Amino acid sequence: MPFLFTPYVLDDILHPMIRIRPMIEADLAAVLAIEQACFSRAWTREHFLAELGSERGRPAVAELSGRVAGYLCLTVLLDEAEVLNLAVDPALQRSGIGAALLGWACDEAARQGAGLLRLEVRTTSAPAIALYKRFGFVRSGLRKAYYELGVDALLMDKYLVEEDVDAV
Ligand SMILES: CC(C)(COP(=O)(O)OP(=O)(O)OC[C@H]1O[C@@H](n2cnc3c(N)ncnc32)[C@H](O)[C@@H]1OP(=O)(O)O)[C@@H](O)C(=O)NCCC(=O)NCCS
C-alpha cells in the first residue's frame, strides 16, 4: 500500500482557519504584494497568469480569515511535480501557513499521479530549507550562482510514494 506522509495535519488542527484553494486572477493583487515583499527578483503578473493558464499548473492560495496569506505554484507533468514558487505574507510567517501550503502540494502532486516532488531554493533561504527538510525533502543537487548576486540554488526532492521493496 502506498504511504502518504501528511505532516501538516497537525497544523490544520492548530490553525483551522487556514484554507487552501485554487488561485484565481482576482487574487493577483494580493499575491503580487506578497511576492514583492518576499523576493528581490519577484515574479511578475505575467508569470502568475502563465501558471493560471497552464494545463500543468496548479497554483493555490492559502486564505486566513478570508484574506490571501500565502501561495504556492505547483506544476505536475506525468510522474514528476515541482514547486515553482512559495511565499507567505511576512506579517503572517511562522504561523503554519507555509507548512499547510506545502502539505497541500505534496497531497495534490500525489493525487495527480506524481511520485516525485522537486524544487529549487536559494542556499541563503534558511527558513525555506528548514521547512522543506521538515517535510522530508532531501538535497539532490546544487546549481552554482544560479540566482542574483551569485547565490547558489539547492535542488531538493521528495518521493511521494514509498516503494514497496518486497514487490521489486
Ligand atoms: C519559507 C516560508 C514560505 C515558510 O512559511 P511559514 O508560513 O513562515 O512557515 P511555517 O510557519 O509553516 O513553518 C513550518 C516550518 O518551517 C520551518 N521554518 C519556517 N520559518 C522558519 C524560520 N524563520 N527559521 C527556521 N525554521 C523555519 C520550521 O521547521 C517550521 O516549523 P516549526 O514552526 O514547527 O518550527 C516563508 O518563510 C517565506 O515566505 N519566506 C520568503 C519566501 C521564500 O523564501 N520562499 C521559498 C522559496 S523556495
The ligand as a MOL file (V3000), in Angstrom:
LIG
                    3D

  0  0  0     0  0            999 V3000
M  V30 BEGIN CTAB
M  V30 COUNTS 48 50 0 0 0
M  V30 BEGIN ATOM
M  V30 1 C 9.6480 29.7600 3.6940 0
M  V30 2 C 8.2570 30.2810 4.0940 0
M  V30 3 C 7.2850 30.0350 2.9470 0
M  V30 4 C 7.7770 29.4990 5.3390 0
M  V30 5 O 6.4210 29.8610 5.5850 0
M  V30 6 P 5.8340 29.9910 7.0850 0
M  V30 7 O 4.3750 30.1160 6.9850 0
M  V30 8 O 6.5630 31.0660 7.7940 0
M  V30 9 O 6.2780 28.5860 7.6730 0
M  V30 10 P 5.5280 27.7630 8.8290 0
M  V30 11 O 5.0840 28.6840 9.9080 0
M  V30 12 O 4.5100 26.8930 8.2270 0
M  V30 13 O 6.7380 26.8920 9.3830 0
M  V30 14 C 6.8220 25.4950 9.1400 0
M  V30 15 C 8.2280 25.0320 9.4710 0
M  V30 16 O 9.1840 25.6510 8.5970 0
M  V30 17 C 10.3910 25.9300 9.3290 0
M  V30 18 N 10.5750 27.3810 9.4210 0
M  V30 19 C 9.7300 28.3310 8.9620 0
M  V30 20 N 10.2620 29.5610 9.2040 0
M  V30 21 C 11.4390 29.3610 9.8290 0
M  V30 22 C 12.4370 30.2370 10.3290 0
M  V30 23 N 12.3330 31.5840 10.2220 0
M  V30 24 N 13.5450 29.7070 10.8870 0
M  V30 25 C 13.6910 28.3570 10.9860 0
M  V30 26 N 12.7500 27.4660 10.5500 0
M  V30 27 C 11.6430 27.9700 9.9670 0
M  V30 28 C 10.1980 25.3150 10.6930 0
M  V30 29 O 10.5900 23.9530 10.6310 0
M  V30 30 C 8.6910 25.4220 10.8560 0
M  V30 31 O 8.1690 24.5160 11.7790 0
M  V30 32 P 8.0510 24.9910 13.3300 0
M  V30 33 O 7.3880 26.3280 13.3230 0
M  V30 34 O 7.2150 23.9050 13.9190 0
M  V30 35 O 9.4570 25.0500 13.8290 0
M  V30 36 C 8.3080 31.7900 4.4600 0
M  V30 37 O 9.3660 31.9890 5.3870 0
M  V30 38 C 8.5250 32.7080 3.2820 0
M  V30 39 O 7.5730 33.0860 2.5920 0
M  V30 40 N 9.7970 33.1150 3.0400 0
M  V30 41 C 10.1230 34.0410 1.9580 0
M  V30 42 C 9.9490 33.4280 0.5980 0
M  V30 43 C 10.7490 32.1530 0.4030 0
M  V30 44 O 11.9090 32.0400 0.7870 0
M  V30 45 N 10.1020 31.1770 -0.2510 0
M  V30 46 C 10.7000 29.9020 -0.5710 0
M  V30 47 C 11.1560 29.9460 -1.9940 0
M  V30 48 S 11.9240 28.4040 -2.4700 0
M  V30 END ATOM
M  V30 BEGIN BOND
M  V30 1 1 1 2
M  V30 2 1 2 3
M  V30 3 1 2 4
M  V30 4 1 2 36
M  V30 5 1 4 5
M  V30 6 1 5 6
M  V30 7 2 6 7
M  V30 8 1 6 8
M  V30 9 1 6 9
M  V30 10 1 9 10
M  V30 11 2 10 11
M  V30 12 1 10 12
M  V30 13 1 10 13
M  V30 14 1 13 14
M  V30 15 1 14 15
M  V30 16 1 15 16
M  V30 17 1 15 30
M  V30 18 1 16 17
M  V30 19 1 17 18
M  V30 20 1 17 28
M  V30 21 1 18 19
M  V30 22 1 18 27
M  V30 23 2 19 20
M  V30 24 1 20 21
M  V30 25 1 21 22
M  V30 26 2 21 27
M  V30 27 1 22 23
M  V30 28 2 22 24
M  V30 29 1 24 25
M  V30 30 2 25 26
M  V30 31 1 26 27
M  V30 32 1 28 29
M  V30 33 1 28 30
M  V30 34 1 30 31
M  V30 35 1 31 32
M  V30 36 2 32 33
M  V30 37 1 32 34
M  V30 38 1 32 35
M  V30 39 1 36 37
M  V30 40 1 36 38
M  V30 41 2 38 39
M  V30 42 1 38 40
M  V30 43 1 40 41
M  V30 44 1 41 42
M  V30 45 1 42 43
M  V30 46 2 43 44
M  V30 47 1 43 45
M  V30 48 1 45 46
M  V30 49 1 46 47
M  V30 50 1 47 48
M  V30 END BOND
M  V30 END CTAB
M  END
